[in-house]
Amino acid sequence: MGFSCEKNDQLPSSCLKGKLVLKGICMNYVIELVEGNIDPSLIEKQWINPMTKAEYKNVFALGSICDFPENIAEGQEFYFSLTARKETTTCVQCQAYSPVPNKKLFIKTCNTN
């Protein structure tokens, strides 16, 4: 089941709108900022995937891999807020490489119900 937002839904003002633009192997995910204000130094204004040569704008790598919902599909938009970096990892992470931007953010999806 995906995330949806109806007119009556009230999201916290800290929520931003993102899009999962690249769902790479081993949670190497790339997220595009679609809507909202964020410090531009925290995201890549432009990033080119070295393997596919595809160009992305206003993107970042997912840092919070243990907390990201599995049901968000590549190409799907969702709402999120920035969170503090967690030093301890509570999930298994494989080490296979898939290219992502250098800038990484830790996020939490916003409840839109």
DRENPA-3360 file (N, C-alpha, C; in nm, 2 decimals, always signed):
BEGIN
1 = MGFSCEKN = +0.08/-0.12/+0.00/+0.00/+0.00/+0.00/+0.09/+0.12/+0.00 ~ +0.06/+0.22/-0.09/+0.15/+0.34/-0.10/+0.10/+0.45/-0.01 ~ +0.17/+0.55/-0.01/+0.14/+0.67/+0.07/+0.05/+0.76/-0.02 ~ -0.05/+0.82/+0.04/-0.13/+0.92/-0.03/-0.16/+1.04/+0.06 ~ -0.20/+1.14/-0.01/-0.22/+1.26/+0.07/-0.35/+1.32/+0.02 ~ -0.46/+1.33/+0.10/-0.58/+1.39/+0.06/-0.58/+1.53/+0.11 ~ -0.68/+1.61/+0.06/-0.69/+1.76/+0.09/-0.70/+1.78/+0.24 ~ -0.76/+1.69/+0.31/-0.78/+1.71/+0.46/-0.66/+1.67/+0.54;
9 = DQLPSSCL = -0.57/+1.60/+0.48/-0.45/+1.56/+0.56/-0.37/+1.68/+0.60 ~ -0.32/+1.68/+0.72/-0.24/+1.78/+0.77/-0.10/+1.73/+0.80 ~ +0.00/+1.76/+0.72/+0.13/+1.72/+0.75/+0.20/+1.82/+0.83 ~ +0.30/+1.77/+0.92/+0.38/+1.87/+0.99/+0.45/+1.96/+0.90 ~ +0.47/+2.08/+0.94/+0.54/+2.18/+0.86/+0.68/+2.14/+0.82 ~ +0.74/+2.05/+0.90/+0.88/+2.01/+0.87/+0.88/+1.90/+0.76 ~ +0.77/+1.86/+0.71/+0.77/+1.76/+0.60/+0.80/+1.82/+0.47 ~ +0.88/+1.74/+0.39/+0.92/+1.78/+0.26/+0.87/+1.67/+0.17;
17 = KGKLVLKG = +0.86/+1.70/+0.04/+0.81/+1.61/-0.06/+0.93/+1.55/-0.14 ~ +0.95/+1.42/-0.14/+1.06/+1.36/-0.22/+1.01/+1.26/-0.31 ~ +1.10/+1.21/-0.40/+1.07/+1.11/-0.49/+1.19/+1.01/-0.50 ~ +1.16/+0.88/-0.48/+1.26/+0.78/-0.49/+1.29/+0.76/-0.64 ~ +1.40/+0.82/-0.68/+1.43/+0.82/-0.83/+1.52/+0.70/-0.87 ~ +1.59/+0.64/-0.77/+1.68/+0.53/-0.80/+1.68/+0.44/-0.68 ~ +1.64/+0.31/-0.71/+1.63/+0.21/-0.60/+1.74/+0.11/-0.63 ~ +1.87/+0.15/-0.59/+1.98/+0.07/-0.62/+1.99/-0.05/-0.53;
25 = ICMNYVIE = +2.08/-0.14/-0.56/+2.10/-0.26/-0.48/+2.15/-0.23/-0.34 ~ +2.11/-0.31/-0.24/+2.16/-0.29/-0.10/+2.12/-0.16/-0.04 ~ +2.00/-0.11/-0.07/+1.95/+0.01/-0.01/+2.03/+0.14/-0.05 ~ +2.10/+0.13/-0.16/+2.17/+0.24/-0.22/+2.07/+0.32/-0.30 ~ +1.99/+0.40/-0.23/+1.87/+0.47/-0.28/+1.91/+0.62/-0.31 ~ +1.85/+0.67/-0.41/+1.87/+0.82/-0.45/+1.73/+0.88/-0.44 ~ +1.73/+0.99/-0.37/+1.60/+1.06/-0.35/+1.61/+1.20/-0.40 ~ +1.51/+1.24/-0.47/+1.50/+1.38/-0.53/+1.41/+1.46/-0.44;
33 = LVEGNIDP = +1.46/+1.58/-0.41/+1.37/+1.68/-0.34/+1.27/+1.74/-0.44 ~ +1.15/+1.71/-0.42/+1.04/+1.76/-0.51/+0.98/+1.89/-0.47 ~ +0.96/+1.90/-0.34/+0.89/+2.02/-0.28/+0.94/+2.05/-0.14 ~ +0.96/+2.17/-0.11/+1.00/+2.21/+0.03/+1.14/+2.28/+0.03 ~ +1.17/+2.34/+0.13/+1.29/+2.42/+0.15/+1.39/+2.34/+0.23 ~ +1.51/+2.33/+0.18/+1.62/+2.26/+0.25/+1.75/+2.33/+0.21 ~ +1.84/+2.33/+0.30/+1.97/+2.40/+0.28/+2.03/+2.33/+0.15 ~ +2.05/+2.41/+0.05/+2.11/+2.36/-0.08/+2.24/+2.29/-0.06;
41 = SLIEKQWI = +2.32/+2.32/+0.04/+2.45/+2.26/+0.06/+2.43/+2.11/+0.11 ~ +2.31/+2.07/+0.14/+2.29/+1.93/+0.19/+2.26/+1.84/+0.08 ~ +2.23/+1.89/-0.04/+2.19/+1.80/-0.15/+2.28/+1.83/-0.27 ~ +2.28/+1.74/-0.37/+2.35/+1.76/-0.49/+2.26/+1.83/-0.59 ~ +2.30/+1.95/-0.63/+2.22/+2.02/-0.73/+2.20/+1.94/-0.86 ~ +2.31/+1.88/-0.90/+2.31/+1.79/-1.01/+2.40/+1.67/-0.99 ~ +2.35/+1.55/-1.02/+2.43/+1.43/-1.01/+2.41/+1.34/-1.13 ~ +2.52/+1.29/-1.19/+2.51/+1.20/-1.30/+2.55/+1.06/-1.25;
49 = NPMTKAEY = +2.46/+0.96/-1.27/+2.50/+0.83/-1.24/+2.61/+0.78/-1.33 ~ +2.72/+0.74/-1.28/+2.84/+0.71/-1.36/+2.81/+0.58/-1.44 ~ +2.72/+0.50/-1.40/+2.70/+0.37/-1.47/+2.60/+0.39/-1.59 ~ +2.50/+0.47/-1.57/+2.39/+0.48/-1.67/+2.40/+0.62/-1.74 ~ +2.47/+0.71/-1.69/+2.49/+0.85/-1.74/+2.35/+0.93/-1.73 ~ +2.26/+0.88/-1.65/+2.13/+0.95/-1.63/+2.16/+1.06/-1.53 ~ +2.10/+1.18/-1.56/+2.12/+1.30/-1.48/+2.00/+1.32/-1.39 ~ +2.03/+1.36/-1.26/+1.93/+1.39/-1.16/+1.96/+1.52/-1.10;
57 = KNVFALGS = +1.86/+1.59/-1.06/+1.87/+1.72/-1.00/+1.81/+1.72/-0.86 ~ +1.88/+1.80/-0.77/+1.84/+1.81/-0.63/+1.82/+1.68/-0.56 ~ +1.92/+1.60/-0.56/+1.92/+1.46/-0.50/+2.01/+1.44/-0.39 ~ +1.99/+1.33/-0.31/+2.08/+1.29/-0.21/+2.07/+1.14/-0.19 ~ +2.17/+1.08/-0.13/+2.16/+0.94/-0.10/+2.09/+0.92/+0.03 ~ +2.02/+0.81/+0.04/+1.95/+0.78/+0.17/+2.05/+0.73/+0.27 ~ +2.05/+0.79/+0.39/+2.13/+0.75/+0.50/+2.06/+0.66/+0.59 ~ +1.94/+0.68/+0.61/+1.86/+0.60/+0.71/+1.80/+0.47/+0.65;
65 = ICDFPENI = +1.89/+0.38/+0.61/+1.84/+0.27/+0.54/+1.76/+0.17/+0.62 ~ +1.78/+0.17/+0.75/+1.71/+0.08/+0.84/+1.56/+0.12/+0.86 ~ +1.53/+0.25/+0.84/+1.40/+0.30/+0.87/+1.32/+0.34/+0.75 ~ +1.37/+0.31/+0.63/+1.30/+0.35/+0.51/+1.20/+0.24/+0.48 ~ +1.07/+0.28/+0.45/+0.97/+0.18/+0.42/+1.00/+0.10/+0.29 ~ +0.98/-0.03/+0.30/+1.01/-0.12/+0.19/+0.91/-0.10/+0.07 ~ +0.79/-0.05/+0.11/+0.68/-0.04/+0.01/+0.68/+0.08/-0.08 ~ +0.78/+0.17/-0.06/+0.80/+0.28/-0.15/+0.87/+0.23/-0.28;
73 = AEGQEFYF = +0.81/+0.25/-0.39/+0.86/+0.20/-0.52/+0.94/+0.31/-0.59 ~ +1.04/+0.27/-0.67/+1.11/+0.36/-0.75/+1.01/+0.44/-0.84 ~ +1.03/+0.58/-0.84/+0.94/+0.67/-0.91/+0.83/+0.72/-0.82 ~ +0.81/+0.67/-0.70/+0.70/+0.71/-0.61/+0.74/+0.83/-0.53 ~ +0.64/+0.92/-0.52/+0.66/+1.04/-0.43/+0.62/+1.01/-0.29 ~ +0.68/+1.07/-0.19/+0.64/+1.05/-0.05/+0.68/+1.18/+0.03 ~ +0.64/+1.19/+0.15/+0.67/+1.30/+0.24/+0.77/+1.25/+0.34 ~ +0.86/+1.34/+0.38/+0.97/+1.30/+0.48/+1.01/+1.42/+0.55;
81 = SLTARKET = +1.08/+1.40/+0.66/+1.14/+1.50/+0.74/+1.29/+1.46/+0.77 ~ +1.37/+1.55/+0.79/+1.51/+1.52/+0.82/+1.52/+1.48/+0.97 ~ +1.61/+1.38/+0.99/+1.64/+1.33/+1.13/+1.78/+1.34/+1.16 ~ +1.82/+1.32/+1.28/+1.96/+1.31/+1.32/+2.02/+1.18/+1.28 ~ +2.14/+1.18/+1.25/+2.22/+1.06/+1.21/+2.22/+0.96/+1.32 ~ +2.19/+0.84/+1.29/+2.20/+0.73/+1.39/+2.33/+0.66/+1.38 ~ +2.41/+0.65/+1.48/+2.54/+0.58/+1.47/+2.53/+0.43/+1.47 ~ +2.43/+0.38/+1.54/+2.42/+0.23/+1.54/+2.32/+0.19/+1.44;
89 = TTCVQCQA = +2.35/+0.08/+1.37/+2.27/+0.02/+1.27/+2.20/-0.10/+1.33 ~ +2.06/-0.10/+1.31/+1.99/-0.21/+1.37/+1.94/-0.31/+1.26 ~ +1.99/-0.30/+1.14/+1.95/-0.39/+1.03/+2.07/-0.44/+0.96 ~ +2.05/-0.55/+0.89/+2.16/-0.60/+0.81/+2.18/-0.52/+0.68 ~ +2.30/-0.49/+0.65/+2.32/-0.41/+0.53/+2.43/-0.49/+0.45 ~ +2.39/-0.52/+0.32/+2.49/-0.58/+0.24/+2.59/-0.48/+0.18 ~ +2.70/-0.52/+0.13/+2.80/-0.43/+0.09/+2.82/-0.41/-0.06 ~ +2.72/-0.46/-0.14/+2.73/-0.45/-0.28/+2.72/-0.30/-0.31;
97 = YSPVPNKK = +2.79/-0.26/-0.42/+2.80/-0.12/-0.45/+2.70/-0.08/-0.56 ~ +2.63/+0.03/-0.55/+2.55/+0.09/-0.65/+2.57/+0.24/-0.63 ~ +2.60/+0.31/-0.74/+2.64/+0.45/-0.73/+2.53/+0.54/-0.67 ~ +2.57/+0.63/-0.58/+2.47/+0.73/-0.52/+2.55/+0.86/-0.51 ~ +2.48/+0.97/-0.49/+2.54/+1.10/-0.47/+2.63/+1.10/-0.34 ~ +2.73/+1.18/-0.34/+2.82/+1.19/-0.22/+2.74/+1.24/-0.10 ~ +2.64/+1.33/-0.12/+2.57/+1.39/-0.01/+2.46/+1.29/+0.04 ~ +2.46/+1.27/+0.17/+2.36/+1.17/+0.23/+2.28/+1.23/+0.34;
105 = LFIKTCNT = +2.15/+1.20/+0.34/+2.07/+1.26/+0.45/+2.00/+1.14/+0.52 ~ +1.97/+1.16/+0.64/+1.90/+1.07/+0.72/+1.76/+1.13/+0.74 ~ +1.66/+1.05/+0.70/+1.52/+1.10/+0.69/+1.42/+1.00/+0.76 ~ +1.31/+1.05/+0.78/+1.19/+0.97/+0.83/+1.07/+1.01/+0.75 ~ +1.00/+0.91/+0.70/+0.88/+0.94/+0.63/+0.77/+0.99/+0.72 ~ +0.69/+1.08/+0.66/+0.59/+1.15/+0.74/+0.46/+1.06/+0.72 ~ +0.38/+1.05/+0.83/+0.26/+0.98/+0.82/+0.16/+1.07/+0.75 ~ +0.10/+1.02/+0.64/+0.00/+1.10/+0.57/-0.14/+1.05/+0.59;
113 = N = -0.17/+0.97/+0.69/-0.30/+0.92/+0.71/-0.38/+1.01/+0.80;
% end
